Amino acid sequence: GWMNDPEVAAFWELAGPPEVTEAHVRAQTDGDGRSVPCLGLLDGRPMSYWEIYRADHDVLTPYYPARPYDVGIHLLLGGGTDRGRGLGTELLRAVTSLILAHRPCATRVLAEPDVRNVRSVAAFLRAGYRKDRELELPGKRAALMIRDRAPTPPA
């Protein structure tokens, strides 16, 4: 149902019957592991959908200066009551920290929200990402958002 919410449908382009979203998720679960779909729960209630993927092996690579082990992230806050409360920012901080903690080879995490999705871009900025540039991708103009791994302090 989230994909049919007009705020979501405008950016995810998965509106329609459940089979549309099912096919999108199945392609990841049956794939080679380069993209992992995740469901976020808050107090046991589904409230977000995530895709964590190897950006350096994605269709995105021709459009930006990819580095080995770049990790990409897509986020969708499902219900409208979960939007506009700062949850996206907190979730992005937490999930990005988990990615970097569990992927020691990754030097950064990136995202490419549609530039028209000003709430998403703002959440990434508040979560410590920087806007590197805008990209002309198939179907959208995207803000390339990057969160670099914090440098390791000298011993």
Backbone as ProteinMPNN parsed JSONL, in Angstrom:
{"seq_chain_A": "GWMNDPEVAAFWELAGPPEVTEAHVRAQTDGDGRSVPCLGLLDGRPMSYWEIYRADHDVLTPYYPARPYDVGIHLLLGGGTDRGRGLGTELLRAVTSLILAHRPCATRVLAEPDVRNVRSVAAFLRAGYRKDRELELPGKRAALMIRDRAPTPPA", "coords_chain_A": {"N_chain_A": [[0.798, -1.199, 0.0], [2.036, 1.22, 0.624], [3.426, 2.015, -1.664], [1.473, 3.035, -3.255], [0.75, 5.396, -2.125], [0.463, 8.777, -2.814], [2.656, 10.556, -2.236], [4.799, 8.809, -2.081], [4.628, 7.326, -4.456], [5.274, 9.215, -6.394], [8.029, 9.262, -6.436], [9.078, 6.66, -6.237], [7.926, 5.102, -8.197], [6.46, 2.675, -8.266], [3.814, 2.214, -8.06], [0.601, 0.632, -8.082], [-0.905, -2.643, -8.429], [-0.276, -5.079, -5.773], [1.479, -6.949, -6.899], [3.304, -5.573, -8.451], [5.116, -4.299, -6.69], [5.946, -6.612, -5.407], [7.327, -7.972, -7.482], [9.453, -6.219, -7.825], [10.791, -6.393, -5.339], [11.289, -9.159, -5.251], [13.141, -9.477, -7.327], [15.402, -8.556, -6.09], [15.678, -10.243, -3.807], [16.008, -12.678, -5.049], [18.265, -12.211, -6.441], [21.796, -11.528, -6.914], [22.744, -10.747, -4.471], [23.704, -8.198, -4.366], [21.982, -6.177, -3.82], [19.946, -5.502, -1.112], [16.817, -5.865, 0.22], [15.053, -4.338, 2.912], [12.921, -4.283, 5.759], [11.797, -1.891, 7.938], [11.024, -1.723, 11.369], [9.074, -0.205, 13.925], [8.517, -0.253, 17.213], [7.502, -2.815, 16.736], [5.903, -2.433, 14.54], [5.604, -2.249, 11.042], [7.288, 0.333, 9.366], [9.083, 1.439, 7.61], [10.908, 1.111, 4.533], [13.781, -0.21, 3.081], [16.552, -0.207, 0.836], [19.609, -1.556, 0.474], [22.557, -1.406, -1.213], [25.218, -2.432, -3.447], [26.711, 0.156, -4.689], [28.818, 0.536, -6.393], [28.568, -1.446, -8.229], [26.296, -0.97, -9.591], [23.66, 0.272, -11.77], [24.025, 2.921, -11.555], [26.728, 3.593, -11.664], [27.928, 4.63, -14.151], [27.355, 7.309, -13.941], [28.573, 8.729, -11.919], [31.664, 9.342, -10.091], [32.587, 6.429, -9.229], [33.706, 4.461, -6.45], [35.566, 1.599, -5.349], [33.646, -0.664, -3.437], [31.644, 1.152, -2.716], [28.639, 1.877, -1.044], [25.201, 1.968, -1.526], [22.078, 3.518, -0.652], [18.584, 3.353, -0.309], [15.658, 4.831, 0.909], [12.437, 4.649, 2.302], [9.883, 6.096, 4.029], [7.122, 4.644, 5.285], [4.175, 4.983, 6.299], [2.197, 7.966, 6.335], [2.054, 9.18, 8.839], [4.505, 8.746, 9.942], [6.206, 10.415, 8.708], [7.887, 13.587, 8.517], [8.625, 13.962, 11.155], [11.211, 13.776, 11.898], [12.156, 11.218, 11.977], [13.251, 10.0, 9.7], [15.784, 11.187, 9.436], [17.033, 10.303, 11.826], [16.919, 7.524, 11.465], [18.454, 7.273, 9.11], [20.981, 8.114, 10.049], [21.501, 6.055, 11.925], [21.33, 3.631, 10.382], [23.26, 4.126, 8.428], [25.557, 4.264, 10.017], [25.597, 1.599, 10.928], [25.996, 0.25, 8.487], [28.58, 1.171, 7.768], [30.012, 0.197, 9.943], [29.805, -2.553, 9.57], [30.824, -3.006, 7.081], [33.8, -2.82, 6.475], [35.478, -2.247, 4.291], [34.186, -0.336, 2.845], [34.272, 3.07, 2.069], [32.453, 5.033, 2.007], [28.962, 5.949, 2.041], [26.241, 6.278, -0.107], [23.515, 8.069, -1.684], [20.809, 8.681, -3.966], [18.544, 10.591, -4.142], [15.638, 11.931, -5.779], [15.842, 15.267, -6.915], [13.589, 16.8, -6.56], [12.455, 15.785, -4.324], [12.489, 17.225, -1.726], [12.227, 16.899, 1.027], [13.437, 14.43, 1.525], [16.092, 14.915, 0.652], [16.792, 16.893, 2.516], [16.653, 15.378, 4.896], [18.78, 13.583, 4.513], [20.917, 15.435, 4.511], [20.742, 16.429, 7.155], [21.424, 14.099, 8.432], [24.113, 13.89, 8.179], [25.131, 13.578, 5.647], [26.5, 14.892, 2.593], [25.717, 17.037, -0.128], [26.909, 16.16, -3.098], [26.759, 16.578, -5.894], [24.525, 17.171, -8.691], [22.854, 14.743, -10.639], [22.029, 13.612, -13.884], [19.942, 11.182, -14.281], [18.452, 8.222, -15.749], [15.125, 8.91, -16.017], [15.056, 10.682, -13.831], [16.251, 13.664, -12.174], [18.832, 13.665, -10.001], [20.001, 14.154, -6.638], [23.184, 13.652, -5.656], [24.03, 12.27, -2.794], [26.373, 12.015, -0.223], [27.883, 10.266, 2.39], [30.761, 10.272, 4.014], [33.103, 7.972, 5.419], [34.156, 8.553, 8.673], [37.359, 9.901, 9.266], [39.965, 7.841, 10.558], [41.291, 8.375, 13.735], [44.715, 9.293, 14.494], [46.989, 6.901, 15.927]], "CA_chain_A": [[0.0, 0.0, 0.0], [2.889, 2.407, 0.671], [3.825, 2.429, -3.006], [0.35, 3.734, -3.863], [0.634, 6.701, -1.49], [0.941, 9.735, -3.819], [3.988, 11.077, -1.9], [5.767, 7.752, -2.371], [4.518, 6.956, -5.869], [5.928, 10.23, -7.215], [9.478, 9.06, -6.487], [9.46, 5.251, -6.331], [7.38, 4.582, -9.453], [6.041, 1.285, -8.089], [2.385, 2.197, -7.768], [-0.166, -0.379, -8.787], [-1.273, -3.781, -7.583], [0.839, -5.603, -4.973], [2.419, -7.727, -7.719], [4.346, -4.665, -8.956], [6.123, -4.204, -5.629], [6.468, -7.965, -5.191], [8.32, -8.253, -8.526], [10.619, -5.381, -7.534], [11.498, -6.972, -4.185], [11.734, -10.5, -5.615], [14.354, -9.352, -8.133], [16.519, -8.39, -5.153], [15.863, -11.427, -2.966], [16.468, -13.766, -5.908], [19.44, -11.736, -7.179], [23.148, -11.955, -6.537], [23.108, -10.215, -3.159], [24.228, -6.837, -4.455], [20.954, -5.288, -3.286], [19.227, -6.189, -0.039], [15.649, -5.133, 0.698], [14.873, -4.453, 4.36], [11.723, -3.68, 6.311], [12.068, -1.297, 9.24], [9.929, -1.801, 12.338], [9.104, 0.683, 15.079], [7.621, -0.865, 18.199], [6.91, -3.988, 16.116], [5.034, -2.008, 13.435], [6.35, -1.871, 9.843], [7.178, 1.768, 9.125], [10.023, 1.906, 6.59], [11.455, 0.143, 3.588], [15.158, 0.153, 2.744], [17.343, -1.007, -0.084], [21.039, -1.325, 0.669], [23.095, -2.022, -2.418], [26.584, -2.125, -3.887], [26.599, 1.219, -5.68], [29.907, 0.423, -7.377], [28.15, -2.46, -9.203], [24.918, -0.613, -9.911], [23.474, 1.055, -12.999], [24.422, 4.281, -11.209], [28.174, 3.83, -11.813], [28.382, 5.509, -15.238], [26.927, 8.686, -13.716], [29.328, 9.384, -10.844], [32.974, 8.709, -9.92], [32.434, 5.317, -8.282], [34.861, 3.895, -5.756], [35.309, 0.22, -4.933], [32.899, -0.907, -2.196], [30.614, 2.143, -2.412], [27.349, 1.314, -0.652], [24.085, 2.872, -1.765], [20.938, 3.323, 0.228], [17.283, 3.943, -0.636], [14.8, 4.825, 2.1], [11.043, 5.078, 2.171], [9.083, 6.054, 5.249], [5.849, 4.145, 4.787], [2.947, 5.699, 6.617], [2.309, 9.413, 6.423], [2.234, 9.617, 10.227], [5.915, 8.6, 10.295], [6.953, 11.434, 7.979], [7.862, 14.941, 9.056], [8.884, 13.959, 12.606], [12.642, 13.611, 12.126], [12.521, 9.801, 12.014], [14.112, 9.693, 8.56], [17.146, 11.607, 9.782], [17.573, 9.392, 12.85], [17.115, 6.213, 10.838], [19.598, 7.366, 8.192], [22.202, 8.117, 10.871], [21.706, 4.734, 12.526], [21.587, 2.619, 9.362], [24.56, 4.437, 7.819], [26.589, 3.832, 10.978], [25.637, 0.133, 10.883], [26.627, -0.15, 7.231], [30.024, 1.428, 7.833], [30.592, -0.69, 10.955], [29.814, -3.928, 9.079], [31.475, -3.027, 5.762], [35.047, -2.072, 6.696], [36.095, -1.815, 3.026], [33.443, 0.801, 2.306], [34.734, 4.366, 2.557], [31.342, 5.98, 2.002], [27.613, 5.505, 1.721], [25.639, 7.329, -0.927], [22.11, 7.972, -2.074], [20.537, 9.54, -5.118], [17.131, 10.963, -4.181], [15.178, 12.909, -6.77], [16.018, 16.618, -6.381], [12.274, 17.338, -6.191], [12.096, 15.234, -3.02], [13.246, 18.108, -0.835], [12.231, 16.348, 2.39], [14.454, 13.377, 1.57], [17.411, 15.551, 0.574], [17.021, 17.538, 3.809], [16.925, 14.338, 5.898], [20.155, 13.128, 4.3], [21.823, 16.491, 4.975], [20.719, 16.427, 8.627], [22.029, 12.844, 8.907], [25.562, 13.935, 7.995], [25.508, 13.447, 4.243], [26.705, 16.137, 1.87], [25.282, 16.986, -1.52], [28.118, 16.221, -3.915], [26.413, 17.14, -7.201], [23.277, 16.672, -9.256], [23.073, 13.787, -11.722], [20.926, 13.33, -14.805], [19.763, 9.737, -14.362], [17.249, 7.872, -16.508], [13.876, 9.096, -15.293], [15.056, 11.688, -12.768], [17.439, 14.441, -11.821], [19.089, 13.205, -8.643], [21.02, 14.759, -5.791], [24.119, 12.639, -5.168], [24.284, 12.515, -1.378], [27.474, 11.153, 0.213], [28.354, 10.296, 3.787], [32.085, 9.671, 4.072], [33.511, 7.369, 6.68], [34.978, 9.482, 9.443], [38.755, 9.46, 9.27], [40.44, 7.177, 11.775], [42.29, 9.23, 14.406], [46.046, 8.67, 14.594], [47.193, 6.109, 17.154]], "C_chain_A": [[0.844, 1.267, 0.0], [3.207, 2.925, -0.728], [2.705, 3.167, -3.735], [0.047, 5.07, -3.182], [1.204, 7.725, -2.479], [2.339, 10.307, -3.524], [5.083, 10.072, -2.223], [5.796, 7.46, -3.873], [5.247, 7.938, -6.778], [7.411, 9.962, -7.395], [9.901, 7.607, -6.672], [8.957, 4.588, -7.603], [7.04, 3.089, -9.394], [4.568, 1.186, -7.735], [1.699, 1.13, -8.614], [-0.538, -1.503, -7.857], [-0.052, -4.314, -6.833], [1.885, -6.362, -5.796], [3.55, -6.86, -8.276], [5.478, -4.564, -7.936], [6.756, -5.568, -5.379], [7.544, -8.3, -6.215], [9.599, -7.461, -8.282], [11.454, -5.984, -6.396], [12.055, -8.346, -4.537], [13.015, -10.455, -6.451], [15.586, -9.182, -7.24], [16.759, -9.657, -4.332], [16.354, -12.621, -3.775], [17.756, -13.42, -6.643], [20.745, -12.248, -6.596], [23.619, -11.376, -5.21], [23.662, -8.81, -3.196], [23.231, -5.798, -3.952], [20.12, -6.082, -2.288], [18.032, -5.341, 0.387], [15.449, -5.386, 2.192], [13.585, -3.744, 4.766], [12.066, -3.162, 7.695], [10.841, -1.335, 10.118], [10.149, -0.777, 13.443], [8.061, 0.172, 16.053], [6.846, -2.027, 17.595], [6.013, -3.689, 14.923], [5.883, -1.648, 12.22], [6.166, -0.376, 9.561], [8.163, 2.29, 8.079], [10.483, 0.742, 5.723], [12.801, 0.679, 3.132], [15.673, -0.737, 1.629], [18.793, -0.592, 0.126], [21.738, -2.091, -0.443], [24.538, -1.607, -2.679], [26.5, -1.1, -5.012], [27.677, 1.11, -6.753], [29.646, -0.678, -8.402], [26.735, -2.19, -9.706], [24.857, 0.136, -11.237], [23.854, 2.523, -12.787], [25.875, 4.595, -11.584], [28.591, 4.682, -13.009], [28.123, 6.997, -14.977], [27.687, 9.412, -12.611], [30.679, 8.69, -10.714], [32.939, 7.634, -8.825], [33.778, 4.92, -7.685], [34.538, 2.444, -5.422], [34.611, 0.2, -3.562], [31.943, 0.22, -1.806], [29.314, 1.418, -2.084], [26.285, 2.371, -0.891], [22.918, 2.531, -0.86], [19.713, 4.038, -0.348], [16.432, 3.816, 0.616], [13.42, 5.316, 1.732], [10.404, 4.978, 3.542], [7.659, 5.765, 4.809], [4.643, 5.008, 5.073], [3.172, 7.187, 6.765], [2.521, 9.916, 7.84], [3.691, 9.491, 10.673], [6.794, 9.641, 9.593], [6.847, 12.78, 8.691], [8.123, 15.037, 10.545], [10.363, 13.805, 12.925], [13.089, 12.158, 12.163], [13.472, 9.433, 10.874], [15.56, 10.026, 8.855], [17.772, 10.636, 10.775], [17.832, 8.005, 12.275], [18.313, 6.223, 9.892], [20.92, 7.367, 8.956], [22.513, 6.705, 11.374], [22.073, 3.688, 11.475], [22.928, 2.87, 8.679], [25.692, 4.002, 8.736], [26.725, 2.314, 10.994], [26.319, -0.366, 9.608], [28.131, 0.012, 7.321], [30.709, 0.53, 8.86], [30.739, -2.115, 10.427], [30.462, -4.089, 7.714], [32.776, -2.242, 5.856], [35.731, -1.609, 5.415], [35.404, -0.59, 2.437], [33.97, 2.101, 2.918], [33.616, 5.397, 2.594], [30.031, 5.279, 1.665], [26.987, 6.643, 0.923], [24.186, 7.034, -1.231], [21.9, 8.913, -3.246], [19.051, 9.9, -5.192], [16.855, 11.97, -5.298], [15.315, 14.308, -6.156], [14.695, 17.256, -5.973], [11.825, 16.853, -4.814], [12.889, 15.987, -1.947], [13.279, 17.588, 0.605], [13.284, 15.259, 2.535], [15.856, 13.979, 1.547], [17.75, 16.204, 1.91], [17.34, 16.514, 4.896], [18.347, 13.801, 5.747], [21.152, 14.169, 4.801], [21.888, 16.512, 6.504], [21.386, 15.187, 9.207], [23.538, 12.794, 8.645], [26.044, 13.695, 6.576], [25.778, 14.839, 3.682], [26.193, 15.956, 0.452], [26.514, 17.217, -2.381], [27.861, 16.932, -5.236], [25.024, 16.661, -7.579], [23.616, 15.818, -10.467], [21.831, 13.69, -12.59], [20.868, 11.818, -14.985], [18.552, 9.438, -15.238], [16.009, 8.05, -15.618], [13.889, 10.12, -14.178], [16.356, 12.479, -12.752], [17.661, 14.168, -10.339], [20.137, 14.057, -7.944], [21.919, 13.622, -5.307], [24.521, 13.025, -3.754], [25.334, 11.522, -0.901], [27.748, 11.368, 1.691], [29.665, 9.536, 3.801], [32.313, 9.035, 5.428], [34.372, 8.387, 7.406], [36.416, 8.992, 9.436], [39.129, 8.828, 10.617], [41.476, 8.073, 12.447], [43.628, 8.528, 14.515], [46.213, 7.976, 15.939], [48.158, 6.761, 18.088]], "O_chain_A": [[0.429, 2.284, -0.557], [3.252, 4.135, -0.951], [2.958, 3.85, -4.727], [-0.836, 5.8, -3.633], [2.332, 7.553, -2.941], [3.123, 10.522, -4.448], [6.187, 10.462, -2.602], [6.864, 7.361, -4.476], [5.78, 7.545, -7.816], [7.999, 10.382, -8.391], [10.976, 7.345, -7.21], [9.532, 3.59, -8.039], [7.295, 2.341, -10.338], [4.125, 0.183, -7.173], [2.154, 0.778, -9.703], [-0.495, -1.349, -6.637], [1.083, -4.031, -7.217], [3.055, -6.405, -5.416], [4.64, -7.366, -8.542], [6.65, -4.724, -8.277], [7.964, -5.666, -5.165], [8.578, -8.859, -5.851], [10.699, -7.966, -8.505], [12.678, -6.069, -6.493], [13.181, -8.667, -4.158], [13.883, -11.313, -6.292], [16.681, -9.616, -7.597], [17.898, -10.096, -4.176], [17.045, -13.487, -3.239], [18.283, -14.245, -7.389], [20.788, -13.254, -5.889], [24.793, -11.509, -4.866], [24.055, -8.276, -2.158], [23.608, -4.656, -3.688], [19.652, -7.183, -2.579], [18.209, -4.219, 0.862], [15.648, -6.5, 2.677], [13.212, -2.727, 4.18], [12.569, -3.91, 8.534], [9.739, -1.016, 9.67], [11.284, -0.518, 13.843], [6.867, 0.163, 15.753], [5.668, -2.212, 17.899], [5.423, -4.606, 14.352], [6.795, -0.829, 12.336], [5.041, 0.122, 9.52], [8.091, 3.458, 7.696], [10.452, -0.423, 6.12], [12.946, 1.865, 2.837], [15.265, -1.891, 1.505], [19.149, 0.577, -0.027], [21.53, -3.295, -0.597], [25.008, -0.577, -2.196], [26.244, -1.458, -6.162], [27.475, 1.539, -7.889], [30.419, -0.832, -9.348], [26.061, -3.098, -10.192], [25.88, 0.578, -11.759], [23.988, 3.275, -13.752], [26.211, 5.76, -11.8], [29.566, 5.422, -12.882], [28.619, 7.849, -15.714], [27.46, 10.603, -12.393], [30.833, 7.56, -11.179], [33.224, 7.902, -7.658], [34.827, 5.028, -8.321], [33.373, 2.094, -5.233], [34.96, 0.96, -2.659], [31.472, 0.246, -0.669], [28.936, 0.463, -2.763], [26.447, 3.528, -0.505], [22.791, 1.409, -0.369], [19.799, 5.176, -0.809], [16.485, 2.798, 1.306], [13.253, 6.262, 0.962], [10.382, 3.908, 4.15], [7.06, 6.536, 4.059], [4.142, 5.694, 4.183], [4.212, 7.622, 7.261], [3.113, 10.979, 8.03], [4.072, 10.077, 11.686], [7.992, 9.728, 9.863], [5.862, 13.071, 9.369], [7.872, 16.081, 11.149], [10.737, 13.714, 14.095], [14.273, 11.883, 12.359], [14.395, 8.642, 11.066], [16.458, 9.239, 8.56], [18.907, 10.198, 10.59], [18.854, 7.387, 12.572], [19.1, 5.276, 9.88], [21.871, 6.696, 8.554], [23.641, 6.227, 11.261], [23.031, 2.937, 11.661], [23.656, 1.923, 8.383], [26.681, 3.431, 8.274], [27.838, 1.793, 11.065], [27.124, -1.297, 9.651], [28.878, -0.907, 6.988], [31.861, 0.143, 8.671], [31.685, -2.814, 10.789], [30.628, -5.214, 7.242], [32.851, -1.115, 5.368], [36.503, -0.651, 5.457], [35.989, 0.116, 1.615], [34.098, 2.214, 4.137], [33.784, 6.491, 3.133], [30.0, 4.188, 1.096], [27.178, 7.818, 1.236], [23.7, 5.916, -1.06], [22.699, 9.818, -3.491], [18.373, 9.568, -6.165], [17.725, 12.745, -5.695], [14.943, 14.513, -5.001], [14.675, 18.155, -5.133], [10.925, 17.435, -4.208], [13.826, 15.456, -1.351], [14.253, 17.814, 1.322], [13.952, 15.178, 3.566], [16.711, 13.59, 2.342], [18.878, 16.081, 2.387], [18.209, 16.758, 5.734], [19.039, 13.588, 6.742], [22.134, 13.815, 5.453], [22.973, 16.603, 7.078], [21.862, 15.211, 10.342], [24.168, 11.761, 8.868], [27.249, 13.619, 6.336], [25.331, 15.841, 4.241], [26.232, 14.856, -0.099], [27.087, 18.306, -2.4], [28.645, 17.785, -5.653], [24.422, 15.848, -6.879], [24.538, 16.123, -11.222], [20.709, 13.687, -12.082], [21.647, 11.243, -15.745], [17.711, 10.313, -15.447], [15.884, 7.395, -14.583], [12.834, 10.414, -13.616], [17.395, 12.035, -13.24], [16.777, 14.412, -9.518], [21.039, 14.606, -8.577], [21.448, 12.72, -4.614], [25.261, 13.986, -3.547], [25.208, 10.321, -1.143], [27.834, 12.498, 2.172], [29.694, 8.318, 3.625], [31.793, 9.491, 6.446], [35.235, 9.017, 6.794], [36.666, 7.795, 9.584], [38.652, 9.249, 11.671], [42.44, 8.489, 11.803], [43.681, 7.302, 14.618], [45.658, 8.402, 16.951], [48.438, 6.225, 19.161]]}, "name": "protein", "num_of_chains": 1, "seq": "GWMNDPEVAAFWELAGPPEVTEAHVRAQTDGDGRSVPCLGLLDGRPMSYWEIYRADHDVLTPYYPARPYDVGIHLLLGGGTDRGRGLGTELLRAVTSLILAHRPCATRVLAEPDVRNVRSVAAFLRAGYRKDRELELPGKRAALMIRDRAPTPPA"}
